[in-house]
Amino acid sequence: MASGKDYLDFILSQLSELDDISWRAMMGEFIIYYRGKVIGGIYDNRFLVKPVESAKLMMPDAHYEAPYEGAKEMLLVTDVDSRDFLKALVEAMYPQLPAAKKKK
């Protein structure tokens, strides 16, 4: 099931206090970037983030879910209504995320 643009718009609105948030559509889903690094994405209208240590600490009860069949599991963000939480989560994750891959 593909994600809806309405849910993407909602998540982007919740992240609007952060500078340099961007996104890219990919096969009916949406990849979310912060300062050029992938933080996660919207998959089947779920906001999933990479399971870096800071995300695990901030969401100790988060469920691991695969964004799609055969993919590495990510953490499901359930507190999407709190802008303050999402901002803190993304800022805490940023230093632990891998550098963006160079385009060929």
N, C-alpha and C positions, 0 to 999 in steps of 0.2 A: 504494500500500500504506500503510495507516495504521500509526502507531507504537503500540507496546504500552505500557501503563501501567507494566509492570515496568521498562522501560528508563527511563522518566521518573523513577520512584522511585529507580533507581540513580543517575542524574545528580543529582537533588535531594539524595540522601545524600552524594554527593561534594562538593556545594556547601554542605553544612550548616554549615560554619564561618563562612559569610558571613551577616550579618544582612540581613533584608529581601529574601530571594529569594522570588519568587512565580511563578506560572504560570497559564496560561489555555488551555483546550482550544479548538482551532479546526479544524474540518473534519477530524477524525481525527488531528490533529497537536497539538503543544504549544508555545506561545510562552513563553519564559523571560524574566523581568524581574529586574533588580537595582535596588533603590531607585527603582522606578517607571519605569526605562528598559529598553527591549527590548535584550537582549544577543544574542539568537538564539533557537534553538528546537530541538525534537526533530522531525525529519522523516524518515520511513521508518527509524526507529530509528538515526538519525545525529544527533550533536550538532553543529549548525552555528552559527557566530557571525558577527556583522557584521564585514566586512573593514576595520575601523578600523586606523590605522597601528600602534598598540601590538600588536594581535593579529597583524598581519603580521610585526612584528619578533620577537615571541615564538615564532611558528610559521613560520619562513622557508620551510619545505618543504611547507607545507599546500596541499592541493588546493582549488581553487574548485569548488563544486558548487551547483547550483540546488536549492533546497528543494522546488520543484515546477515543472512546466512553465510557462515564461513569466515566472518570478520572477527577480529579481536574484540573482546568485551570491553565496554566502557561503563562509566558510572552514570546512572540515571539521576538527573537533578529534579527533585520534586518540589523544592521551594522556589519556584519560578516567579511567584508573586512578590517576592522581596527584592527590590532593586538594590538595596544596601548589601544583602547577602550575595547576590550575583556579582556585584562589583568587587566585593572583597574576595570572592572565590576566584574570579578571573585574574585579579591582580596577584593573588597568592600563587596561582598556577604558573604564571608567565615565566618566572626564572627557571622553572623545572621542565619546561617544554623544550623539545629539540628544536634546533635552528631550522628555519625554512630551507627546503631543498632548493638548490640552484636549478634554474630552468636551463635546458640544453639549447 
